[in-house]
Amino acid sequence: MSEHLVAIMEEHGEYCLRVAYLYVKDWAIAEEIVQDVFFSYYRQQDRFEHRASLKTYLVKITVHKSHDYLRSWKNKRHLLLEKLHIGASKRTPETMLIAQDERKTLTNALFELPITYREVVILYYYQELKVREIADILTCAENTVKTRLHRARKMLQEKLATSEWEVLMDDSF
């Protein structure tokens, strides 16, 4: 394997893994998807036209491969998210339980959204991509991304209590 590919995998592999996991909700499957992503990149490096960053290009491949997986296994259920380890000793068991419950509620609401809305929320809020970058990754217009974000916020607003919704209320792009 070339040193160039190893460097790319070390630089972008973890990020692509997290993106894939947010789609498929299973670490083992996400790892397989990322392996497919880098294998595809290796086989077809010459197709990369440098119109966007390599990271954006690899994320786009990751999103497409995740979609392919979801289409092929759409009836299969997986665990939502791995438990987050909270090592703060100042937190009481009660506050840790409340925080865990709030994360679970938000995660459940997010994963109940249709994939077209879930993916823009994940890319915008969790991956902190700009609308333009999301439009490039999903190969759609920027206004489509904005509309999906708006609709996803409305859907989440209906699912979540007012206190949990305040974080997502910022409507600025």
Secondary structure, 3 states (H helix, E strand, C coil): CCHHHHHHHHHHHHHHHHHHHHHHCCHHHHHHHHHHHHHHHHHCHHHCCCCCCHHHHHHHHHHHHHHHHHHHCCCCCCCCCCCCCCCCCCCCHHHHHHHHHHHHHHHHHHHHCCHHHHHHHHHHHHCCCCHHHHHHHHCCCHHHHHHHHHHHHHHHHHHCCHHHHHHHCCCCC
